[in-house]
Amino acid sequence: MPHLIADHSPGVFEDSDLAPSLVELDEALVGSGAIKDEANLKTRVVRRHLVRIGTTSDARGYVHAQLRCRDAASKRASSLRRLLQMCCANAAADRRTESSS
């Protein structure tokens, strides 16, 4: 049973921004064929309210996504990880495009 867990610092996402992204990510993971039963995919996002990154007073943020699979060494888990990496890379590129506009 795959678990997709993402945690992030405040100010990186608004909850309203995340809902459509989670739906797209879940659909991509299920659509890849690596997950046989969509009900087995568990996705959650946790906002960490108290975060410190580094030693400066600069405002810094982070997102950490983790995919846990019972059969972590399998081809299925490897496919899921690659798909997650592509989705994260696309989301980061979208954010850079939005912030430069």
C-alpha positions as CSV (number, residue, x, y, z in Angstrom):
1,M,0.0,0.0,0.0
2,P,1.8,3.2,-1.2
3,H,1.8,6.2,1.0
4,L,2.7,9.6,-0.4
5,I,3.6,12.0,2.4
6,A,4.6,15.6,1.9
7,D,5.5,18.1,4.5
8,H,6.3,21.8,4.0
9,S,7.1,25.0,5.8
10,P,4.5,27.8,6.1
11,G,4.2,30.1,3.2
12,V,5.2,27.6,0.5
13,F,1.6,26.5,-0.3
14,E,-1.8,27.6,0.5
15,D,-4.2,24.8,1.3
16,S,-6.4,25.9,-1.6
17,D,-3.4,25.5,-4.0
18,L,-2.7,22.0,-2.9
19,A,-6.1,20.3,-3.4
20,P,-6.0,20.3,-7.2
21,S,-2.3,19.4,-7.2
22,L,-3.0,16.4,-5.0
23,V,-5.8,15.2,-7.2
24,E,-3.5,15.5,-10.3
25,L,-0.7,13.7,-8.6
26,D,-2.9,10.8,-7.3
27,E,-4.4,10.4,-10.8
28,A,-1.0,10.4,-12.4
29,L,0.2,7.7,-9.9
30,V,-2.8,5.6,-10.4
31,G,-2.8,6.2,-14.2
32,S,0.8,4.9,-14.4
33,G,-0.6,1.4,-13.8
34,A,1.8,0.9,-10.9
35,I,-1.0,1.0,-8.4
36,K,-3.6,-1.7,-9.1
37,D,-6.3,-0.4,-6.8
38,E,-6.7,3.4,-6.4
39,A,-8.1,2.9,-2.8
40,N,-4.6,1.6,-1.8
41,L,-3.0,5.0,-2.4
42,K,-2.8,7.1,0.7
43,T,-1.8,10.8,0.3
44,R,-1.3,13.3,3.0
45,V,0.3,16.8,3.3
46,V,1.4,18.2,6.6
47,R,2.3,21.9,7.2
48,R,5.0,22.3,9.7
49,H,4.3,25.4,11.7
50,L,7.6,25.8,13.5
51,V,10.5,25.5,11.0
52,R,14.1,26.8,11.0
53,I,16.3,26.3,8.0
54,G,20.0,27.2,8.5
55,T,21.3,29.8,10.8
56,T,20.3,33.1,9.2
57,S,17.1,35.0,9.8
58,D,16.3,34.8,6.1
59,A,12.8,33.5,5.3
60,R,13.4,30.1,3.8
61,G,10.9,27.3,2.9
62,Y,11.0,23.7,2.0
63,V,8.9,20.9,0.7
64,H,9.8,17.3,1.4
65,A,7.9,14.5,-0.4
66,Q,8.3,10.9,0.5
67,L,6.9,7.8,-1.1
68,R,6.6,4.7,1.1
69,C,5.9,1.4,-0.5
70,R,5.8,-2.0,1.3
71,D,7.7,-3.5,-1.7
72,A,10.3,-0.8,-1.8
73,A,12.8,-2.7,-4.0
74,S,10.2,-3.6,-6.7
75,K,9.8,-2.3,-10.2
76,R,6.5,-0.8,-9.1
77,A,8.1,1.2,-6.3
78,S,10.8,2.4,-8.7
79,S,8.2,3.5,-11.2
80,L,6.2,5.3,-8.6
81,R,9.3,7.2,-7.4
82,R,10.3,8.2,-10.9
83,L,6.7,9.5,-11.5
84,L,6.8,11.4,-8.2
85,Q,10.1,13.0,-9.2
86,M,8.7,14.1,-12.5
87,C,5.6,15.5,-10.9
88,C,7.7,17.4,-8.4
89,A,10.0,18.8,-11.1
90,N,7.0,19.9,-13.1
91,A,5.4,21.6,-10.1
92,A,8.7,23.4,-9.3
93,A,9.0,24.6,-12.9
94,D,5.4,25.9,-12.8
95,R,6.1,27.8,-9.5
96,R,9.2,29.4,-11.1
97,T,7.2,30.4,-14.1
98,E,4.4,31.9,-11.9
99,S,6.9,33.8,-9.7
100,S,8.7,35.3,-12.7
101,S,5.4,36.5,-14.3
